[in-house]
Amino acid sequence: MLVSTLVFFHAHPDDEASQTAGTMMLAAERGHRVVVVFATGGEHGTVPEDLAPGETVAQRRRAEADASARILGIARVAWLGYHDSGMTGWSQNSDPLSFVQANLDQAGRRLADILDQEHADVLVTYDWHGNYGHPDHVKVHQVAYRAAQLASHPARVLEQTTNRDDMRRMAARAAALGIDSSFGEMVGDDGLPIGLPESEIGWRVDVSSVLDRKRAALAAHGSQSDTQWMLSVPPEAFRAWMGREYYREEGRPGPIVNGWPFEEAAIQQSPS
């Protein structure tokens, strides 16, 4: 088996748990070196009620990221050092220290240095829309591709995304059962649809075998209201929603492949 170093680049602590946790665990189990890089400290996340005197939101979220990493089998947690930019339209978008204001070449260089240190084979980022339009997520996409250009060791780039068509199919099944199906047409932070259509997605990774640990990684980010909401979803709905992770690769459109995107020999073609 080819053993690789995989670098997952995320915007905020907890994004790794909700978006790529299953893939990261499976990769670690297969012997790959898994590294996670956070662009920001998540300074503008939920402020927990139990912050200790002098403790900041960013400090709490760093500790939670370390706890999540231990659950996921991550070998290294790295930080680019930028500040959370907040949601679209927030005043924090203009903070000169925010990630969204970062110079693309400088931010790309910071990430490229980590790629070079790790001799990274694969860099995982988000789709062009950052999956759901958050300014930091969109910036992650841009910085990742710039870093791949600047790195001394070329890395294959994959984009984590949401399968928009799958969301619609789940919504249709929910509607047939009389359950709220509005999530099937979810739009992102900027008002655009989340994710990508299935025809643009190359890979579907089944992570149902590690779903309990994915829940545990989410629970490690206990200070954040978003993760608590995800954990409140009924088990069967959580499995349908979180049991698969999707990736796009430039130059490799659909039809979608059910399999493992990191080892060509392991690809298993199957119908959607």
Secondary structure in CASP SS format (residue, H / E / C, confidence):
PFRMAT SS
TARGET T0000
AUTHOR 0000-0000-0000
METHOD secondary structure of the structure
MODEL  1
M C 1.00
L C 1.00
V C 1.00
S C 1.00
T E 1.00
L E 1.00
V E 1.00
F E 1.00
F E 1.00
H E 1.00
A C 1.00
H C 1.00
P C 1.00
D C 1.00
D H 1.00
E H 1.00
A H 1.00
S H 1.00
Q H 1.00
T C 1.00
A H 1.00
G H 1.00
T H 1.00
M H 1.00
M H 1.00
L H 1.00
A H 1.00
A H 1.00
E H 1.00
R C 1.00
G C 1.00
H C 1.00
R E 1.00
V E 1.00
V E 1.00
V E 1.00
V E 1.00
F E 1.00
A E 1.00
T E 1.00
G C 1.00
G C 1.00
E C 1.00
H C 1.00
G C 1.00
T C 1.00
V C 1.00
P C 1.00
E C 1.00
D C 1.00
L C 1.00
A C 1.00
P C 1.00
G C 1.00
E C 1.00
T C 1.00
V H 1.00
A H 1.00
Q H 1.00
R H 1.00
R H 1.00
R H 1.00
A H 1.00
E H 1.00
A H 1.00
D H 1.00
A H 1.00
S H 1.00
A H 1.00
R H 1.00
I H 1.00
L H 1.00
G C 1.00
I C 1.00
A C 1.00
R E 1.00
V E 1.00
A E 1.00
W E 1.00
L E 1.00
G E 1.00
Y E 1.00
H E 1.00
D C 1.00
S C 1.00
G C 1.00
M C 1.00
T C 1.00
G C 1.00
W C 1.00
S H 1.00
Q H 1.00
N H 1.00
S H 1.00
D C 1.00
P C 1.00
L C 1.00
S E 1.00
F H 1.00
V H 1.00
Q H 1.00
A C 1.00
N C 1.00
L H 1.00
D H 1.00
Q H 1.00
A H 1.00
G H 1.00
R H 1.00
R H 1.00
L H 1.00
A H 1.00
D H 1.00
I H 1.00
L H 1.00
D H 1.00
Q H 1.00
E H 1.00
H C 1.00
A C 1.00
D C 1.00
V E 1.00
L E 1.00
V E 1.00
T E 1.00
Y E 1.00
D C 1.00
W C 1.00
H C 1.00
G C 1.00
N C 1.00
Y C 1.00
G C 1.00
H C 1.00
P H 1.00
D H 1.00
H H 1.00
V H 1.00
K H 1.00
V H 1.00
H H 1.00
Q H 1.00
V H 1.00
A H 1.00
Y H 1.00
R H 1.00
A H 1.00
A H 1.00
Q H 1.00
L H 1.00
A C 1.00
S C 1.00
H C 1.00
P C 1.00
A C 1.00
R E 1.00
V E 1.00
L E 1.00
E E 1.00
Q E 1.00
T E 1.00
T C 1.00
N E 1.00
R H 1.00
D H 1.00
D H 1.00
M H 1.00
R H 1.00
R H 1.00
M H 1.00
A H 1.00
A H 1.00
R H 1.00
A H 1.00
A H 1.00
A H 1.00
L C 1.00
G C 1.00
I C 1.00
D C 1.00
S C 1.00
S H 1.00
F H 1.00
G H 1.00
E H 1.00
M C 1.00
V E 1.00
G C 1.00
D C 1.00
D C 1.00
G C 1.00
L C 1.00
P E 1.00
I C 1.00
G C 1.00
L E 1.00
P C 1.00
E H 1.00
S H 1.00
E H 1.00
I C 1.00
G C 1.00
W E 1.00
R E 1.00
V E 1.00
D E 1.00
V C 1.00
S H 1.00
S H 1.00
V H 1.00
L H 1.00
D H 1.00
R H 1.00
K H 1.00
R H 1.00
A H 1.00
A H 1.00
L H 1.00
A H 1.00
A H 1.00
H C 1.00
G C 1.00
S C 1.00
Q C 1.00
S H 1.00
D H 1.00
T H 1.00
Q H 1.00
W H 1.00
M H 1.00
L H 1.00
S C 1.00
V C 1.00
P C 1.00
P H 1.00
E H 1.00
A H 1.00
F H 1.00
R H 1.00
A H 1.00
W H 1.00
M H 1.00
G C 1.00
R E 1.00
E E 1.00
Y E 1.00
Y E 1.00
R E 1.00
E E 1.00
E C 1.00
G C 1.00
R E 1.00
P C 1.00
G C 1.00
P C 1.00
I C 1.00
V E 1.00
N E 1.00
G C 1.00
W C 1.00
P C 1.00
F C 1.00
E C 1.00
E H 1.00
A H 1.00
A H 1.00
I C 1.00
Q C 1.00
Q C 1.00
S C 1.00
P C 1.00
S C 1.00
END
